[in-house]
Amino acid sequence: MQRLKTFLGGEKPALSQKWLLLGGTGTISTALMRLLAAHHMEVTCINRGHRPLASGVEQIICDVNDADAMTSALEGRHFDVVVDFLTYGPEQASTRVEQFRGKCGRYVFISTAMTYEKPPRVMPVSEKAPQDNPFSPYAQNKILCEGIFRAAYKTQGFPLTIVRPSCTYGDERVPFIMTPMDKPNTILSRLRAGKPIVVPGDGSVFWTITHSGDFARALLALMLNPDTLGEDFHITQDESMPWDAFAALLAQAAGAPAPTIVHVTTDDLVREKESLRQDLLGDMAQTAIFDNSKLRRFVPGFQFHISYRDGVSESIRNVDSKPELQGIDEEWNAWIDGLVAKYGAR
Protein backbone atom coordinates (compact mmCIF):
# COMPACT_ATOMS: atom_id res chain seq x y z
CA MET A 1 0.00 0.00 0.00
CA GLN A 2 2.95 2.35 0.59
CA ARG A 3 3.78 2.14 -3.11
CA LEU A 4 0.27 3.28 -3.91
CA LYS A 5 0.63 6.27 -1.58
CA THR A 6 4.01 7.12 -3.11
CA PHE A 7 2.58 6.98 -6.61
CA LEU A 8 -0.39 9.12 -5.71
CA GLY A 9 1.91 11.61 -4.05
CA GLY A 10 3.42 12.37 -7.44
CA GLU A 11 6.60 10.28 -7.20
CA LYS A 12 7.47 7.38 -9.42
CA PRO A 13 6.59 3.92 -8.09
CA ALA A 14 9.68 2.10 -6.87
CA LEU A 15 9.33 -1.02 -8.96
CA SER A 16 9.82 -2.22 -12.51
CA GLN A 17 7.22 -4.25 -14.36
CA LYS A 18 6.98 -5.75 -17.80
CA TRP A 19 3.81 -4.58 -19.50
CA LEU A 20 2.27 -5.74 -22.76
CA LEU A 21 -0.40 -3.61 -24.43
CA LEU A 22 -2.57 -5.16 -27.10
CA GLY A 23 -2.95 -1.91 -28.99
CA GLY A 24 -1.07 1.15 -27.83
CA THR A 25 -2.17 3.67 -30.47
CA GLY A 26 -5.74 4.47 -29.41
CA THR A 27 -6.86 7.31 -27.15
CA ILE A 28 -6.51 5.59 -23.78
CA SER A 29 -3.88 3.02 -24.77
CA THR A 30 -1.56 5.79 -25.99
CA ALA A 31 -1.96 7.63 -22.69
CA LEU A 32 -1.20 4.46 -20.75
CA MET A 33 1.83 3.63 -22.91
CA ARG A 34 3.29 7.11 -22.35
CA LEU A 35 2.67 6.98 -18.59
CA LEU A 36 4.30 3.57 -18.25
CA ALA A 37 7.31 4.68 -20.29
CA ALA A 38 7.65 7.81 -18.15
CA HIS A 39 7.72 5.60 -15.04
CA HIS A 40 10.43 3.37 -16.52
CA MET A 41 8.30 0.29 -16.98
CA GLU A 42 9.34 -2.20 -19.65
CA VAL A 43 6.60 -1.70 -22.23
CA THR A 44 5.81 -3.74 -25.33
CA CYS A 45 2.96 -2.95 -27.72
CA ILE A 46 1.50 -5.38 -30.23
CA ASN A 47 -0.29 -3.60 -33.04
CA ARG A 48 -0.24 -3.08 -36.79
CA GLY A 49 2.45 -0.41 -36.63
CA HIS A 50 0.40 2.46 -38.02
CA ARG A 51 1.63 5.05 -35.51
CA PRO A 52 4.97 5.72 -33.76
CA LEU A 53 5.31 4.84 -30.10
CA ALA A 54 6.95 6.53 -27.13
CA SER A 55 10.73 6.38 -26.83
CA GLY A 56 11.95 3.12 -25.33
CA VAL A 57 8.74 1.19 -26.05
CA GLU A 58 9.14 -2.08 -27.93
CA GLN A 59 6.78 -2.53 -30.85
CA ILE A 60 5.77 -5.89 -32.27
CA ILE A 61 3.99 -5.40 -35.58
CA CYS A 62 1.34 -8.09 -35.68
CA ASP A 63 -2.35 -8.56 -36.33
CA VAL A 64 -3.62 -9.72 -32.93
CA ASN A 65 -6.29 -11.78 -34.69
CA ASP A 66 -3.66 -13.79 -36.60
CA ALA A 67 -3.26 -16.81 -34.32
CA ASP A 68 0.01 -18.02 -35.84
CA ALA A 69 1.57 -14.56 -35.74
CA MET A 70 0.54 -14.12 -32.11
CA THR A 71 1.96 -17.53 -31.16
CA SER A 72 5.27 -16.52 -32.70
CA ALA A 73 5.23 -13.07 -31.07
CA LEU A 74 4.56 -14.48 -27.59
CA GLU A 75 6.97 -17.41 -27.77
CA GLY A 76 9.15 -17.56 -24.67
CA ARG A 77 7.76 -14.33 -23.20
CA HIS A 78 6.16 -13.60 -19.84
CA PHE A 79 4.65 -10.28 -18.74
CA ASP A 80 3.71 -8.92 -15.35
CA VAL A 81 0.69 -7.12 -16.79
CA VAL A 82 -1.13 -7.53 -20.10
CA VAL A 83 -3.71 -4.89 -21.02
CA ASP A 84 -6.12 -5.94 -23.75
CA PHE A 85 -7.65 -3.04 -25.67
CA LEU A 86 -8.46 -5.09 -28.78
CA THR A 87 -10.90 -7.84 -27.80
CA TYR A 88 -14.46 -7.13 -28.90
CA GLY A 89 -16.17 -10.51 -29.30
CA PRO A 90 -16.51 -13.83 -27.46
CA GLU A 91 -14.40 -15.84 -29.92
CA GLN A 92 -11.55 -13.39 -29.48
CA ALA A 93 -11.92 -13.62 -25.69
CA SER A 94 -11.68 -17.41 -25.74
CA THR A 95 -8.57 -17.17 -27.91
CA ARG A 96 -6.95 -14.66 -25.52
CA VAL A 97 -7.44 -17.01 -22.60
CA GLU A 98 -5.59 -19.75 -24.49
CA GLN A 99 -2.85 -17.40 -25.71
CA PHE A 100 -2.07 -15.82 -22.35
CA ARG A 101 -2.66 -18.64 -19.88
CA GLY A 102 0.62 -18.93 -17.97
CA LYS A 103 2.19 -15.98 -19.79
CA CYS A 104 1.22 -13.12 -17.47
CA GLY A 105 0.80 -12.22 -13.83
CA ARG A 106 -2.21 -9.97 -14.49
CA TYR A 107 -4.54 -9.70 -17.46
CA VAL A 108 -6.59 -6.51 -17.76
CA PHE A 109 -9.56 -6.71 -20.09
CA ILE A 110 -10.69 -3.28 -21.24
CA SER A 111 -14.47 -3.51 -21.39
CA THR A 112 -16.84 -0.53 -21.42
CA ALA A 113 -19.26 1.27 -19.11
CA MET A 114 -21.78 0.88 -21.94
CA THR A 115 -22.37 -2.63 -20.57
CA TYR A 116 -24.37 -1.22 -17.63
CA GLU A 117 -28.14 -1.34 -18.04
CA LYS A 118 -29.72 1.22 -20.34
CA PRO A 119 -31.72 3.11 -19.28
CA PRO A 120 -30.24 3.05 -15.77
CA ARG A 121 -32.59 2.52 -12.83
CA VAL A 122 -30.20 3.62 -10.09
CA MET A 123 -27.83 6.58 -9.93
CA PRO A 124 -24.95 6.84 -9.45
CA VAL A 125 -23.94 3.66 -11.27
CA SER A 126 -21.69 1.29 -9.32
CA GLU A 127 -19.94 -1.89 -10.46
CA LYS A 128 -22.87 -3.81 -8.94
CA ALA A 129 -25.28 -2.44 -11.55
CA PRO A 130 -26.88 -4.98 -13.90
CA GLN A 131 -25.23 -5.35 -17.29
CA ASP A 132 -27.89 -5.05 -19.97
CA ASN A 133 -27.78 -2.77 -23.00
CA PRO A 134 -30.39 -3.79 -25.60
CA PHE A 135 -29.42 -0.93 -27.95
CA SER A 136 -25.72 -1.66 -28.47
CA PRO A 137 -24.25 -4.78 -30.12
CA TYR A 138 -20.83 -3.46 -29.11
CA ALA A 139 -21.82 -3.49 -25.42
CA GLN A 140 -23.55 -6.86 -25.74
CA ASN A 141 -20.36 -8.41 -27.15
CA LYS A 142 -18.28 -6.86 -24.38
CA ILE A 143 -20.66 -8.44 -21.83
CA LEU A 144 -20.11 -11.84 -23.47
CA CYS A 145 -16.34 -11.28 -23.36
CA GLU A 146 -16.49 -10.44 -19.67
CA GLY A 147 -18.37 -13.68 -19.05
CA ILE A 148 -15.72 -15.76 -20.81
CA PHE A 149 -12.86 -14.09 -18.95
CA ARG A 150 -14.68 -14.45 -15.62
CA ALA A 151 -15.28 -18.14 -16.23
CA ALA A 152 -11.58 -18.61 -16.97
CA TYR A 153 -10.71 -16.79 -13.72
CA LYS A 154 -13.05 -18.98 -11.68
CA THR A 155 -12.22 -22.34 -13.26
CA GLN A 156 -8.63 -21.93 -14.43
CA GLY A 157 -7.18 -19.21 -12.23
CA PHE A 158 -6.76 -16.89 -15.20
CA PRO A 159 -5.37 -13.67 -13.62
CA LEU A 160 -8.18 -11.33 -14.62
CA THR A 161 -9.07 -7.74 -13.81
CA ILE A 162 -11.86 -5.98 -15.76
CA VAL A 163 -11.70 -2.23 -16.36
CA ARG A 164 -14.54 -0.22 -17.89
CA PRO A 165 -13.97 3.23 -19.37
CA SER A 166 -16.81 5.48 -20.41
CA CYS A 167 -16.32 8.42 -22.80
CA THR A 168 -12.60 9.25 -22.88
CA TYR A 169 -10.54 11.76 -24.82
CA GLY A 170 -6.97 12.96 -25.20
CA ASP A 171 -4.60 15.07 -27.24
CA GLU A 172 -6.35 14.82 -30.59
CA ARG A 173 -9.94 14.19 -29.62
CA VAL A 174 -12.55 16.84 -28.84
CA PRO A 175 -15.27 15.05 -26.86
CA PHE A 176 -18.87 15.99 -27.39
CA ILE A 177 -22.17 14.44 -28.37
CA MET A 178 -23.19 14.55 -32.03
CA THR A 179 -19.79 15.29 -33.56
CA PRO A 180 -17.46 13.40 -35.94
CA MET A 181 -14.64 12.27 -33.66
CA ASP A 182 -12.22 11.61 -36.52
CA LYS A 183 -12.37 15.25 -37.67
CA PRO A 184 -12.38 17.31 -34.48
CA ASN A 185 -12.03 20.64 -36.29
CA THR A 186 -15.57 20.17 -37.65
CA ILE A 187 -17.30 21.04 -34.36
CA LEU A 188 -14.67 23.68 -33.52
CA SER A 189 -15.09 25.52 -36.80
CA ARG A 190 -18.86 25.37 -36.47
CA LEU A 191 -18.78 26.87 -32.98
CA ARG A 192 -16.28 29.54 -33.98
CA ALA A 193 -18.48 30.56 -36.89
CA GLY A 194 -21.46 30.91 -34.54
CA LYS A 195 -23.42 28.19 -36.35
CA PRO A 196 -26.01 26.20 -34.38
CA ILE A 197 -25.17 22.80 -32.98
CA VAL A 198 -27.53 19.93 -32.15
CA VAL A 199 -27.94 18.34 -28.73
CA PRO A 200 -30.30 15.37 -28.19
CA GLY A 201 -33.28 15.77 -25.90
CA ASP A 202 -33.53 18.96 -23.88
CA GLY A 203 -29.82 19.13 -23.06
CA SER A 204 -30.34 18.23 -19.40
CA VAL A 205 -29.05 14.64 -19.47
CA PHE A 206 -26.02 14.39 -17.17
CA TRP A 207 -22.94 12.78 -18.63
CA THR A 208 -19.38 11.96 -17.59
CA ILE A 209 -16.27 12.53 -19.71
CA THR A 210 -12.83 11.33 -18.59
CA HIS A 211 -9.41 12.46 -19.79
CA SER A 212 -7.17 9.59 -20.93
CA GLY A 213 -4.37 10.83 -18.68
CA ASP A 214 -6.52 10.34 -15.58
CA PHE A 215 -7.67 6.95 -16.87
CA ALA A 216 -4.06 5.83 -17.30
CA ARG A 217 -3.06 6.99 -13.80
CA ALA A 218 -5.96 5.08 -12.25
CA LEU A 219 -5.21 1.90 -14.17
CA LEU A 220 -1.54 1.96 -13.21
CA ALA A 221 -2.46 2.56 -9.57
CA LEU A 222 -4.86 -0.40 -9.65
CA MET A 223 -2.14 -2.66 -11.02
CA LEU A 224 0.15 -1.70 -8.13
CA ASN A 225 -2.40 -3.28 -5.80
CA PRO A 226 -2.35 -7.11 -5.95
CA ASP A 227 -5.82 -7.30 -4.37
CA THR A 228 -7.47 -6.19 -7.64
CA LEU A 229 -7.19 -9.71 -9.06
CA GLY A 230 -10.66 -11.00 -9.96
CA GLU A 231 -12.25 -7.57 -9.56
CA ASP A 232 -13.98 -5.19 -11.95
CA PHE A 233 -13.75 -1.40 -11.95
CA HIS A 234 -14.99 1.51 -13.96
CA ILE A 235 -12.59 4.43 -14.32
CA THR A 236 -14.75 7.50 -14.82
CA GLN A 237 -14.42 11.13 -13.75
CA ASP A 238 -16.14 12.43 -10.62
CA GLU A 239 -17.25 15.51 -12.60
CA SER A 240 -20.61 15.18 -14.36
CA MET A 241 -22.76 17.82 -16.04
CA PRO A 242 -25.57 18.22 -18.60
CA TRP A 243 -24.74 18.21 -22.29
CA ASP A 244 -25.69 21.87 -22.60
CA ALA A 245 -23.07 22.70 -19.96
CA PHE A 246 -20.45 20.69 -21.85
CA ALA A 247 -21.40 22.68 -24.97
CA ALA A 248 -20.89 25.98 -23.17
CA LEU A 249 -17.46 24.96 -21.87
CA LEU A 250 -16.43 23.59 -25.27
CA ALA A 251 -17.35 26.86 -26.99
CA GLN A 252 -15.55 28.87 -24.32
CA ALA A 253 -12.40 26.75 -24.66
CA ALA A 254 -12.51 27.21 -28.45
CA GLY A 255 -12.72 30.98 -28.10
CA ALA A 256 -16.17 30.88 -29.70
CA PRO A 257 -19.34 32.77 -28.78
CA ALA A 258 -21.89 31.14 -26.51
CA PRO A 259 -23.31 28.25 -28.53
CA THR A 260 -26.68 28.30 -30.24
CA ILE A 261 -28.14 24.90 -29.36
CA VAL A 262 -30.98 23.22 -31.21
CA HIS A 263 -32.55 20.44 -29.16
CA VAL A 264 -33.88 17.44 -31.09
CA THR A 265 -35.46 14.45 -29.39
CA THR A 266 -33.44 11.27 -29.40
CA ASP A 267 -36.31 9.42 -31.11
CA ASP A 268 -36.32 11.99 -33.92
CA LEU A 269 -32.57 11.73 -34.34
CA VAL A 270 -32.71 7.94 -34.54
CA ARG A 271 -35.49 8.19 -37.11
CA GLU A 272 -33.32 10.57 -39.10
CA LYS A 273 -30.26 8.30 -38.86
CA GLU A 274 -30.73 4.75 -37.60
CA SER A 275 -27.00 4.32 -37.00
CA LEU A 276 -27.34 6.70 -34.03
CA ARG A 277 -29.39 4.15 -32.08
CA GLN A 278 -26.31 2.55 -30.52
CA ASP A 279 -24.48 5.81 -29.77
CA LEU A 280 -27.50 7.65 -28.33
CA LEU A 281 -29.98 5.16 -26.86
CA GLY A 282 -27.14 2.79 -26.00
CA ASP A 283 -24.86 5.43 -24.56
CA MET A 284 -24.70 9.22 -24.74
CA ALA A 285 -28.39 10.09 -24.51
CA GLN A 286 -28.71 8.12 -21.25
CA THR A 287 -27.78 9.59 -17.87
CA ALA A 288 -24.26 8.50 -16.85
CA ILE A 289 -23.12 9.41 -13.35
CA PHE A 290 -20.76 6.95 -11.68
CA ASP A 291 -20.00 5.86 -8.13
CA ASN A 292 -16.18 5.74 -7.84
CA SER A 293 -16.05 4.43 -4.28
CA LYS A 294 -14.76 1.00 -5.32
CA LEU A 295 -11.82 2.53 -7.20
CA ARG A 296 -10.93 4.54 -4.09
CA ARG A 297 -11.22 1.51 -1.81
CA PHE A 298 -8.46 -0.12 -3.82
CA VAL A 299 -6.52 3.09 -4.50
CA PRO A 300 -7.04 5.19 -1.35
CA GLY A 301 -6.88 8.92 -1.97
CA PHE A 302 -6.99 8.73 -5.75
CA GLN A 303 -8.07 11.98 -7.36
CA PHE A 304 -8.92 12.85 -10.95
CA HIS A 305 -6.72 15.78 -11.92
CA ILE A 306 -8.02 16.90 -15.32
CA SER A 307 -11.36 18.68 -15.50
CA TYR A 308 -13.29 18.90 -18.76
CA ARG A 309 -12.54 22.62 -18.95
CA ASP A 310 -8.79 22.10 -18.67
CA GLY A 311 -8.60 18.91 -20.68
CA VAL A 312 -10.67 20.07 -23.63
CA SER A 313 -8.72 23.35 -23.74
CA GLU A 314 -5.50 21.35 -24.13
CA SER A 315 -7.12 19.10 -26.76
CA ILE A 316 -8.20 22.15 -28.76
CA ARG A 317 -4.69 23.62 -28.59
CA ASN A 318 -3.31 20.35 -29.96
CA VAL A 319 -5.89 20.19 -32.74
CA ASP A 320 -5.26 23.81 -33.71
CA SER A 321 -1.50 23.20 -33.90
CA LYS A 322 -1.64 20.25 -36.29
CA PRO A 323 -2.33 20.87 -40.00
CA GLU A 324 -3.39 17.25 -40.49
CA LEU A 325 -6.30 17.79 -38.08
CA GLN A 326 -7.79 20.80 -39.87
CA GLY A 327 -10.10 18.77 -42.10
CA ILE A 328 -13.85 19.30 -41.88
CA ASP A 329 -16.55 16.69 -42.42
CA GLU A 330 -18.73 18.61 -44.86
CA GLU A 331 -21.28 15.81 -45.12
CA TRP A 332 -21.80 15.91 -41.35
CA ASN A 333 -22.02 19.71 -41.44
CA ALA A 334 -24.70 19.56 -44.12
CA TRP A 335 -26.65 17.01 -42.10
CA ILE A 336 -26.54 19.23 -39.00
CA ASP A 337 -27.67 22.19 -41.13
CA GLY A 338 -30.63 20.10 -42.27
CA LEU A 339 -31.56 19.18 -38.69
CA VAL A 340 -31.35 22.81 -37.64
CA ALA A 341 -33.60 23.87 -40.51
CA LYS A 342 -36.10 21.11 -39.75
CA TYR A 343 -36.24 21.24 -35.96
CA GLY A 344 -34.87 24.64 -35.02
CA ALA A 345 -38.11 26.55 -35.59
CA ARG A 346 -40.09 24.48 -33.09
C-alpha angles and dihedrals in degrees: 000000000000089000089056091052091048091051093048090048089066100260126117116265111255098235141076123228135180110234129189119196119196093212120004100179103075127093099272098025091056091051091050093047091052093047093050092048090049089054092050097249118155101250130190124180125198112202143118094278098243096137135036119254134220118284113278095019116127115228124204110192105215141130102245089211092059101094096196093048091049092049089054093045093051098042111131094356131125126184132196092216131016117191114197114205095157108061113104106154140045096251090055090048092053090049092050091054090055094044097049104033104125093003101091143037094216131018117198115197112201105217125161140254085232086083091075115099117284120240093028118229098195130044133235096036116231130187087263092067117116116262109231126129111165093179101058126063087186091059093042091055091048089053090053090049091052089052093053093048092046092051090051090051093051099042104028105024092245103178098241135172120170120211123188122198122190122199108342133177141178145169099332103026126087106200120217140123118266099018134116103253094198092060105040094173089069095075092036094054091046093053093045091052090052093242119153121262128205125239121182119243118352095320094251099106109118116230139178125225122186129199114233091232091061091045091054093048091052094048093050091048091051091052090054088063112074091198091075091080110121093012134116127217139177116217106207134145121263089224115090130169142160119278091248089058091050088051092053093050092045092053091046092050090050092053089244130138119265105293124257103225125199112197117213123179116251090237090055092048092051090049089052093048119012092195088072092068093089096042096045110027090030096045135343101040091055123083111262117187116148136210106225097183094110092055089052093048088061096035104034114208096011113160132188107235105188119072121199090250093055097036097048090046089057091045091053091050089053093048092048091051097054119076091200090063097054095090120119127212099230093181090057091046091053091049091052089048088054092050091049091051092047102042105019096082094058 
